[in-house]
Amino acid sequence: MERYYFDANATTPPLPRVVEAVRAAMAESWGNPTSTHREGQRARHLLEEARRAIAASLGVAPAELVFCASATEALHLLLRGLRPALGDRPALVFPGEHSACLNPLADWSGLRWLPADPAGAALLVQMAASNETGILYPMPAAPGAARIRDCAQAWGKVPVSLADCDAAVFSGHKIGGPRGAALLWLRPGLPWTAVLEGPQERRRRGGTEDLPAILGLAEAVAALPERLAGNAALAPLRDALEAEVLGWSADYAVIGRDQPRLPNTSSLLLRGHTGESVQIALDLAGFATSTGSACHSGATKPSHAITTLGFAEAEARSVLRVSLLPGTAPAAVAALAAALKRVLKR
Ligand code: PLP
């Protein structure tokens, strides 16, 4: 049976040039970048070349980037590392953040949920784009606070600016890069201390660097201009799918339809159905979709990212997330619409 992948916000297939870069690095550049011999020096050179290229793409200085294994890890290092300086002062946090961000904040004593009054806040945490709804969020004003941006979903789908934040995280596997490579960006002067001791990454993240994954990430970053264009081109396809679904029943809605959104994401509220059963039926019919963030799939708790927008728990359980990959053909979207119509009619 032909398979159709509509879960780009969970992960993306690595680009062929990424697969080749990872393969070549594993075969030829397996030296430890910390070693002083020639194999190590070669690995160090490639590592720093990749850092320079990625930094240039983001418009930051190479030394400000820390390579991590995942955005989850980067968020933990970032937020745990800010705790010693800021942990006993108020933190202002968007309640729809990914659990990778909320978990390391759980034991901050002064947690307040946006849009609370920013006065006195030492930390401000606002994701650039929601993984579940695709809604884009500007950075709120909080004078004097360290501003944290989770760019895991926005990267490669819309232009990302770091002008209004002081630290940010990025994930390679959401942009056609490999698993195992992600970024933590730290603006110089941030009151941050390392929590994973070790000599690597200028003592900011211990552990031998995963050079193949990092070189694969650099390839994905080199392909970002085409990826951004490919994602932008998805909006009309996504909009047509939504228009069709909305035409089937007055009980159906699209979350965030009237707000600035990622061009590839559709959060379909299908009242009268559970997202989980629709997702399973679609999977059996050949279509990979999601009920929310991948991390929540299988969990019975409705997504906090949806209830935080004011939807009831039953409504949050009715959400099906469709997230398109760049290059998705109109015929594939039409096939999904036809399958979804059949599933909903059962
Ligand atoms: N932040 C957001 C908004 C995400 O969507 C995800 C993954 O779904 C993460 C963080 C975690 O990224 P990673 O899989 O690289 O740990």
Boltz pocket constraint, residues with backbone or C-beta under 6 A from the ligand:
constraints:
  - pocket:
      binder: B
      contacts: [[A, 9], [A, 10], [A, 69], [A, 70], [A, 71], [A, 72], [A, 73], [A, 98], [A, 100], [A, 127], [A, 129], [A, 130], [A, 131], [A, 150], [A, 152], [A, 153], [A, 170], [A, 171], [A, 172], [A, 173], [A, 182], [A, 293], [A, 294]]
      max_distance: 6.0
